[in-house]
Amino acid sequence: MNWDVIEGRWDQVKGHAKMKWGELTDDDLDVAAGKKDKLAGRIQERYGKSREEAEREVEEWSRSVND
């Protein structure tokens, strides 16, 4: 799913993000609001990952989200 679609359907797909990254809070997901860079930043903070690793995970996740 491309990021325009993810951003537009964020309320529907953020549950998938919560399942993937269980340490993210609802507030984290609300702040991300479907923005790829903000989501990666929150993952980086919560999991102590590098920026590149967080961005890679987000990209892989976006490909697995079903319409």
N, C-alpha and C positions, 0 to 999 in steps of 0.2 A: 504494500500500500504506500503510495507516495505521501510526502509530508503535508501537502495541501489538504489531502483527504483526512489524514490523521488529525491535523489541527482543527479542521471543520467538524470532525466527529469525536473530539477529545472526550466529551462526557461518556460516550459509548466505549471508547477504547482504553480509557485510563484504568479500568478494571484489569485489563490484560497486562498493563504496566505494573500494577500492584501485585499481580500474581508472579511476574518475572522478578521484580525487585521488592520483596516483601518488607524491607527496612524503610522504604519510602513512606512517608506519612501522607495522609490526605492533603495536608497543607502543601507538602512538597509537590504533589501532583497538580494542585490548584495553581501554584506559582508557575509551574512549568507550562501550563495552559496549552499543551500541544507544541510548544516551541522546542525543536530538536536540541538546540544549544543549552537551553535552560534545563531540560531533562537530563542531559549528559552531565551538566554541572552538579545537579542534585545527586546523581548516582556517584559521581566522583567524591563528593563530600561525605555521603553516608557510608560508602564502601571503601574509602581510602584508595581508590584506583587512580591511575594516571588519566589525564584528559583523553589521550588517544584510546586507551582501553575502554573508557566509558562511551566515547563516541562510536567505537566499533560495536559495542554491545547494543547501543541504541539502533544503529544501522541494521544489524542482524535481526533485532527484535521487530523493526518496522517491516521487514520482509516476511515475517512469520504471522503478522496480525491478519486475521481473516476479515473480509468485508462484512 
